[in-house]
């Protein structure tokens, strides 16, 4: 599977597990809803500092978000 697609699927699952809409997440990150959708579909990737923010928001490691590690714990 394409790494971007896997990352997008993980982010979508994390967002939904935390009862967040794309609009909620975009507001927290200061990004557009469209960009969040593109990341979730695998069309785009967030910058490294956004990955750090996402790991703090969802309390998971960056490796988990990227699909490098199967464990969610930090």
Steps between C-alpha positions, in 0.01 A plus 500: 500500500614854428647656816301822453175304468576299815586819689176660381296200610662507843438873540137461398455213747664703778287803420179298500598310818535839668159616373656776292379625164738613230395854590594443866844371407560770241418766758741351754780483243424824319459317170216480251239226510598424140860438603389261777292310243797483263723361776238242595467389136877473457523781246717722725726468801524734799829667586709359783391762754136413423577133565633604840179694568291201391693269731423734792134538406441125467756387761674261261852479365596649166615150402144377553357779284751421225428127516852409615378365834182308571488609865303816570668583831754775521 
